[in-house]
């Protein structure tokens, strides 16, 4: 079973992050929805636990994720912060993140793709530099 943890809408495009329970192979999955057709498409699914996303014209998108510790997908301990970006919904590139950045969940905010900030539940605030 899954639950939506984040949704972002921009015009006719939207991104939704689903977090799954322990019975699923993947800890989370990101879907793109075209509001004109209503058809969802899975655009990211991996072992990273995605907790938030950001969407901008272009298309330009960011995913804020945590790499779970090797012991478990569901974990009480913080994991390494990973930020991914894409300009085509298919290829996701990892951005450089401070090696000390650890979290269990993340929140993204910013006015445009060049000015993004990420807050961690461990008290760290990161400025993304494209």
Number of C-alpha atoms within 10 A of each C-alpha: 9 15 11 14 15 17 17 15 16 14 10 11 17 18 25 21 25 21 21 19 14 13 9 12 12 16 22 24 22 25 19 21 19 17 14 9 8 11 10 15 13 15 16 18 15 12 15 21 28 29 24 25 25 25 21 18 12 10 12 15 19 23 26 23 25 24 18 22 14 8 7 10 18 14 12 10 11 18 20 18 26 23 20 17 21 17 15 12 17 10 11 17 12 12 14 13 15 12 9 9 18 21 22 21 19 23 18 20 15 13 9 12 20 11 12 17 16 18 17 20 13 13 9 13 15 14 16 17 12 10
